[in-house]
């Protein structure tokens, strides 16, 4: 029998993160580098740009979010990410691009184990948000199914 994978709230998960060298300074580097890329991305940039007028508070909120996700310091994040994302005009393609950009960023900014932990958490977050976006549009996805809405101009099957 194999040992169970530690859940994020378990002390062993926190130990893995601290052993990877993830601290507030690294999180800030990741967040700032990632959102600098987001802002210039051809597909994702306009989605963010239409919704974020003042980037400094957003970056601060994202640093607090990732600190909470990575169990760094006392949780200062106060927000409801699902509600913020459910109404966005996004689908599986957007989440894949977000993940690719995030993975590229953390692989450049972080040491190996830290990058792996960030990417693991980002995949879980993206999957959860994609399920929430689909559900908000009346689609209940099954395991492994992706949210790909049919364009309104497409003929019905």
PAZAPA-4460 file (N, C-alpha, C; in steps of 0.05 Angstrom, whole numbers, plus 32768, in hexadecimal, padded with zeros to 4 digits):
% residues 157
    n_x    n_y    n_z   ca_x   ca_y   ca_z    c_x    c_y    c_z   seq   type   mol
   8011   7FE9   8000   8000   8000   8000   8012   8019   8000     1      X     A
   800B   802C   7FEF   801B   8044   7FED   8011   8059   8000     2      X     A
   8022   806B   8008   801A   8081   801A   8008   8094   800C     3      X     A
   7FF4   809F   8019   7FE2   80B1   800C   7FF0   80CB   8005     4      X     A
   7FE7   80D8   7FEF   7FF2   80F2   7FE7   7FE8   8106   7FFC     5      X     A
   7FFA   8117   8006   7FF1   812B   801A   7FDE   813E   800E     6      X     A
   7FC9   8144   801E   7FB5   8158   8016   7FC0   8174   801C     7      X     A
   7FB8   8189   800E   7FC4   81A4   8012   7FC3   81AE   802F     8      X     A
   7FAE   81A6   803E   7FAC   81B0   8059   7FBD   819F   806D     9      X     A
   7FC9   818A   8064   7FDA   8179   8075   7FF5   8187   807A    10      X     A
   8000   8184   8093   801A   818F   8098   802F   8184   8085    11      X     A
   802C   816B   807C   8041   8160   806A   8041   816F   804F    12      X     A
   802A   8179   8046   8029   818A   802E   8038   81A4   8032    13      X     A
   8035   81B0   804A   8043   81C8   8050   8061   81C3   8051    14      X     A
   8069   81AC   805C   8085   81A6   805D   8091   81A4   8042    15      X     A
   8083   8197   802F   808D   8195   8013   8090   81B0   8007    16      X     A
   807E   81C3   800C   8080   81DD   8000   8097   81ED   800C    17      X     A
   809A   81EC   8027   80B0   81FA   8033   80CB   81EE   802B    18      X     A
   80CC   81D4   8028   80E4   81C7   801F   80EC   81CE   8002    19      X     A
   80D8   81D7   7FF3   80DD   81DE   7FD7   80E7   81FB   7FD4    20      X     A
   80E8   8209   7FEB   80F2   8225   7FEA   80DD   8239   7FE2    21      X     A
   80C3   8232   7FE5   80AE   8244   7FDE   80A9   8257   7FF5    22      X     A
   80AD   8270   7FF0   80A8   8285   8004   809A   829C   7FF7    23      X     A
   8095   82B1   8007   8086   82C8   7FFD   8095   82D6   7FE6    24      X     A
   80AF   82D7   7FE8   80BF   82E4   7FD3   80BD   82D5   7FB8    25      X     A
   80BE   82BA   7FB9   80BB   82AA   7FA1   809F   82AD   7F95    26      X     A
   808B   82AD   7FA6   8070   82B0   7F9D   806C   82CB   7F8F    27      X     A
   8077   82E0   7F9A   8076   82FA   7F8E   8083   82FA   7F72    28      X     A
   809A   82ED   7F71   80A8   82EB   7F57   8097   82DD   7F42    29      X     A
   808C   82C6   7F4A   807B   82B7   7F38   8063   82C7   7F2F    30      X     A
   8055   82D3   7F42   803C   82E2   7F3B   8042   82F9   7F28    31      X     A
   8057   8308   7F2F   805D   8320   7F1E   8067   8318   7F02    32      X     A
   8077   8303   7F01   8081   82FA   7EE7   806A   82EE   7ED6    33      X     A
   8059   82DF   7EE3   8042   82D2   7ED5   802F   82E8   7ECA    34      X     A
   8027   82FB   7EDA   8014   830F   7ED1   8021   8322   7EBD    35      X     A
   803B   8326   7EBD   8048   8335   7EA8   8044   8327   7E8D    36      X     A
   8046   830D   7E8E   8041   82FD   7E75   8024   82FD   7E6D    37      X     A
   8012   82FB   7E81   7FF5   82FB   7E7B   7FEE   8314   7E6C    38      X     A
   7FF8   832B   7E76   7FF0   8345   7E6A   7FF7   8347   7E4D    39      X     A
   800C   8339   7E44   8014   833B   7E28   800B   8323   7E17    40      X     A
   7FFD   8310   7E23   7FF4   82F8   7E15   7FDD   82FF   7E02    41      X     A
   7FDE   82F6   7DEA   7FCB   82FD   7DD5   7FAE   82F5   7DDD    42      X     A
   7FAA   82DE   7DE9   7F8F   82D5   7DF0   7F87   82DD   7E0C    43      X     A
   7F98   82D8   7E1F   7F91   82DC   7E3B   7F94   82FA   7E44    44      X     A
   7FA6   8308   7E38   7FAA   8324   7E3F   7F91   8335   7E3D    45      X     A
   7F82   8334   7E27   7F6A   8344   7E26   7F54   833C   7E3B    46      X     A
   7F52   8323   7E41   7F3F   831A   7E55   7F45   8326   7E70    47      X     A
   7F5E   8326   7E78   7F67   8332   7E91   7F65   8350   7E8F    48      X     A
   7F6F   835B   7E79   7F70   8378   7E76   7F55   8386   7E77    49      X     A
   7F40   8378   7E6D   7F25   8383   7E6E   7F19   8384   7E8A    50      X     A
   7F25   8375   7E9D   7F1A   8372   7EB7   7F2B   837E   7ECE    51      X     A
   7F44   8383   7EC8   7F57   838D   7EDC   7F61   83A8   7ED4    52      X     A
   7F58   83BD   7EE2   7F60   83D8   7EDC   7F7A   83DF   7EEB    53      X     A
   7F7C   83D6   7F04   7F92   83DC   7F15   7FA0   83C2   7F1D    54      X     A
   7FB7   83BD   7F11   7FC5   83A4   7F15   7FD1   83A0   7F30    55      X     A
   7FD9   83B5   7F3D   7FE7   83B2   7F57   7FD6   83A3   7F6C    56      X     A
   7FBC   83AB   7F70   7FAC   839B   7F83   7FA7   837E   7F7A    57      X     A
   7FA5   837A   7F5F   7FA1   835F   7F55   7FBA   834E   7F5B    58      X     A
   7FD1   8359   7F56   7FEA   834A   7F5C   7FED   8344   7F7A    59      X     A
   7FE6   8357   7F8A   7FE7   8352   7FA7   7FD3   833C   7FAF    60      X     A
   7FBB   833D   7FA4   7FA7   8328   7FAA   7FB1   830D   7FA0    61      X     A
   7FBE   830C   7F89   7FC8   82F2   7F7E   7FDF   82E8   7F8E    62      X     A
   7FF0   82FA   7F99   8005   82F1   7FAB   7FF9   82E4   7FC4    63      X     A
   7FE5   82F1   7FCF   7FD7   82E6   7FE7   7FCA   82CC   7FE0    64      X     A
   7FBD   82CA   7FC9   7FB1   82B1   7FC0   7FC5   829A   7FBF    65      X     A
   7FDB   829F   7FB1   7FEF   828A   7FAE   7FFD   8283   7FC8    66      X     A
   8001   8297   7FDA   800C   8291   7FF4   7FF9   827E   8003    67      X     A
   7FDF   8283   8000   7FCC   8271   800D   7FCD   8255   8001    68      X     A
   7FCE   8254   7FE7   7FCE   823A   7FD9   7FE8   822A   7FE0    69      X     A
   7FFE   8238   7FE2   8017   822B   7FE7   801E   822A   8005    70      X     A
   800B   8232   8017   800F   8230   8034   8027   8240   803D    71      X     A
   802A   8259   8034   8040   826A   803C   8035   8280   804D    72      X     A
   803C   8281   8066   8033   8295   8079   8016   8292   8080    73      X     A
   800D   82A6   808F   7FF0   82A7   8096   7FE0   82AE   807E    74      X     A
   7FC9   82A1   807B   7FB8   82A6   8064   7FAC   82C3   8065    75      X     A
   7FB3   82D3   8050   7FA8   82EE   804E   7F94   82F0   8037    76      X     A
   7F91   82DA   8028   7F80   82DB   8011   7F62   82DB   8019    77      X     A
   7F54   82EF   8010   7F37   82F1   8014   7F2B   82F3   7FF8    78      X     A
   7F1F   82DF   7FEE   7F13   82E0   7FD4   7F04   82C7   7FCD    79      X     A
   7EF6   82C9   7FB7   7EE6   82B2   7FAD   7EED   82AF   7F8F    80      X     A
   7F02   82A0   7F8A   7F0B   829E   7F6E   7EF7   8291   7F5C    81      X     A
   7EE7   827F   7F65   7ED3   8272   7F54   7EBF   8287   7F49    82      X     A
   7EB5   8297   7F5B   7EA2   82AC   7F52   7EAE   82BF   7F3E    83      X     A
   7EC7   82C6   7F42   7ED5   82D8   7F30   7ED9   82CC   7F14    84      X     A
   7EDB   82B2   7F12   7EE2   82A5   7EF9   7ECA   829A   7EEA    85      X     A
   7EB4   8295   7EF8   7E9D   8288   7EEB   7E91   8297   7ED4    86      X     A
   7E93   82B1   7ED4   7E86   82C0   7EBE   7E9A   82C8   7EA8    87      X     A
   7EB3   82C0   7EAB   7EC7   82C7   7E96   7EC1   82B8   7E7C    88      X     A
   7EC8   82C5   7E66   7EC4   82B8   7E4C   7EDC   82A5   7E46    89      X     A
   7EDE   8290   7E55   7EF4   827D   7E53   7EEB   8260   7E51    90      X     A
   7EFC   8250   7E46   7EF6   8233   7E43   7F11   8224   7E46    91      X     A
   7F10   820A   7E3F   7F28   81F9   7E43   7F41   8205   7E36    92      X     A
   7F3D   8210   7E1E   7F54   821C   7E10   7F62   8232   7E20    93      X     A
   7F52   8243   7E2D   7F5D   8258   7E3D   7F6C   824D   7E56    94      X     A
   7F60   8239   7E63   7F6C   822D   7E7A   7F87   8220   7E72    95      X     A
   7F87   8213   7E5B   7FA0   8206   7E52   7FB6   821B   7E4D    96      X     A
   7FAE   8231   7E41   7FC2   8247   7E3B   7FCC   8253   7E56    97      X     A
   7FB9   8257   7E69   7FC1   8261   7E83   7FD5   824E   7E90    98      X     A
   7FCF   8235   7E90   7FE1   8221   7E9C   7FFC   8220   7E8E    99      X     A
   7FFC   8221   7E74   8016   8221   7E65   8027   8239   7E6C   100      X     A
   801A   8250   7E6D   8028   8269   7E74   8032   8268   7E91   101      X     A
   8022   825E   7EA3   8029   825B   7EBF   8041   8248   7EC2   102      X     A
   803F   8231   7EB5   8055   821D   7EB6   806F   8229   7EAB   103      X     A
   806E   8237   7E95   8086   8243   7E8A   8092   8257   7E9E   104      X     A
   8080   8266   7EAB   808A   827A   7EBE   8097   826D   7ED6   105      X     A
   808A   825A   7EE3   8095   824E   7EFB   80AE   823D   7EF4   106      X     A
   80AF   8231   7EDD   80C7   8222   7ED5   80DF   8234   7ED1   107      X     A
   80DA   824D   7ECA   80F0   8260   7EC8   80F7   826D   7EE2   108      X     A
   80E4   8272   7EF4   80E8   8281   7F0C   80F0   826F   7F24   109      X     A
   80E5   8257   7F25   80E7   8246   7F3D   80FB   8230   7F3A   110      X     A
   8107   8227   7F50   8116   820E   7F50   8103   81F6   7F4B   111      X     A
   810E   81E0   7F41   80FE   81C9   7F38   80E6   81C0   7F4A   112      X     A
   80EB   81BA   7F63   80D6   81B0   7F74   80C0   81C5   7F78   113      X     A
   80C8   81DE   7F7B   80B5   81F4   7F7F   80A4   81F7   7F66   114      X     A
   80B1   81F6   7F4E   80A2   81F8   7F35   808D   81E1   7F33   115      X     A
   8095   81C9   7F3A   8083   81B2   7F39   806B   81B7   7F4C   116      X     A
   8070   81C1   7F64   805A   81C6   7F77   8047   81DC   7F6C   117      X     A
   8052   81F1   7F62   8041   8207   7F57   8030   81FC   7F40   118      X     A
   803C   81ED   7F2E   802E   81E2   7F17   8018   81CF   7F1F   119      X     A
   801E   81BE   7F33   800A   81AC   7F3D   7FF1   81BB   7F48   120      X     A
   7FF6   81CF   7F58   7FE0   81DF   7F63   7FD2   81EE   7F4D   121      X     A
   7FE0   81F9   7F3A   7FD4   8208   7F24   7FC1   81F6   7F13   122      X     A
   7FCA   81DD   7F0F   7FB9   81CA   7F00   7F9F   81C4   7F0F   123      X     A
   7FA1   81C1   7F29   7F89   81BC   7F39   7F76   81D4   7F39   124      X     A
   7F82   81EC   7F3C   7F72   8204   7F3B   7F64   8208   7F20   125      X     A
   7F73   8204   7F0B   7F68   8207   7EF0   7F51   81F3   7EEB   126      X     A
   7F55   81DB   7EF4   7F40   81C6   7EF0   7F27   81CE   7EFF   127      X     A
   7F2A   81D7   7F18   7F14   81DF   7F28   7F05   81F7   7F1C   128      X     A
   7F14   820B   7F13   7F08   8222   7F07   7EFA   821B   7EEC   129      X     A
   7F06   820A   7EDD   7EFA   8201   7EC4   7EDF   81F3   7EC9   130      X     A
   7EDE   81E2   7EDD   7EC5   81D5   7EE4   7EB0   81EA   7EED   131      X     A
   7EB9   81FE   7EFC   7EA7   8212   7F05   7E9C   8223   7EEE   132      X     A
   7EAD   822A   7EDB   7EA5   823A   7EC4   7E90   822A   7EB4   133      X     A
   7E96   8210   7EAF   7E84   81FF   7EA0   7E69   81FD   7EAE   134      X     A
   7E69   81F9   7EC8   7E50   81F7   7ED8   7E41   8211   7ED6   135      X     A
   7E4E   8228   7ED8   7E41   8241   7ED6   7E33   8245   7EBB   136      X     A
   7E3C   8236   7EA7   7E30   8238   7E8C   7E1E   8220   7E87   137      X     A
   7E17   8212   7E9C   7E03   81FC   7E9A   7E0E   81E1   7E91   138      X     A
   7E29   81DE   7E92   7E35   81C5   7E8A   7E42   81B7   7EA2   139      X     A
   7E3A   819F   7EA7   7E46   818F   7EBC   7E5A   817C   7EAF   140      X     A
   7E74   8181   7EB4   7E88   8170   7EA7   7E8D   8157   7EB7   141      X     A
   7E93   8142   7EA9   7E9B   8129   7EB6   7EBA   8129   7EB8   142      X     A
   7EC5   8116   7EC7   7EE1   8114   7ECB   7EEF   8112   7EB0   143      X     A
   7F03   8124   7EAB   7F12   8124   7E93   7F06   8134   7E7C   144      X     A
   7EED   813B   7E7F   7EDF   814B   7E6A   7EE8   8168   7E6D   145      X     A
   7EEA   8176   7E57   7EF3   8192   7E57   7EDC   81A4   7E4E   146      X     A
   7EDD   81BD   7E57   7EC8   81D1   7E50   7ECF   81DD   7E35   147      X     A
   7EBF   81D6   7E21   7EC3   81E1   7E06   7EA7   81E9   7DFC   148      X     A
   7E9E   8201   7E02   7E83   8209   7DFA   7E81   820B   7DDB   149      X     A
   7E69   8205   7DD2   7E64   8207   7DB5   7E5F   8225   7DAF   150      X     A
   7E6D   8230   7D9C   7E68   824C   7D95   7E4B   8251   7D8C   151      X     A
   7E41   8268   7D93   7E25   826E   7D8D   7E1F   826C   7D6F   152      X     A
   7E33   8272   7D5F   7E2F   8273   7D42   7E30   8257   7D36   153      X     A
   7E38   8243   7D45   7E3B   8228   7D3B   7E1F   821B   7D38   154      X     A
   7E1B   820C   7D23   7E01   81FE   7D20   7DFD   81E9   7D35   155      X     A
   7DE5   81E5   7D3D   7DDF   81D0   7D51   7DE3   81B5   7D45   156      X     A
   7DEC   81A2   7D55   7DF1   8187   7D4A   7DD8   8176   7D4A   157      X     A
***
